[in-house]
Amino acid sequence: MNRTHSIELLNVAVGDELQAVHQYMYFHFHLTDQGFEPLAVLFKRTAIEEMGHVEALAERILFLKGDVKMQAAGPSRPSPTLRRCW
């Protein structure tokens, strides 16, 4: 696999991880607002762990002399189906 392709794949992973951070923080905010603090803290901790993954991926991309694309993979809002469950 060549360097350029490796960087592209790593940037896809960065986008996926950033999307996860957005989703976990979304639920953290809403659970805090609804008074579910212990569960909200768990979501926040998980988001911070995902940020560590982004950092590791970014370091590898930079090691390969690439440009880190800090763009989430998709929309950061849950689907309408998930909202109905609340």
HELIX and SHEET records of a PDB file:
HELIX    1   1 ARG A    3  ASP A   33  1                                  31    
HELIX    2   2 GLU A   37  PHE A   63  1                                  27    
HELIX    3   3 PRO A   80  ARG A   84  1                                   5    
END                                                                             
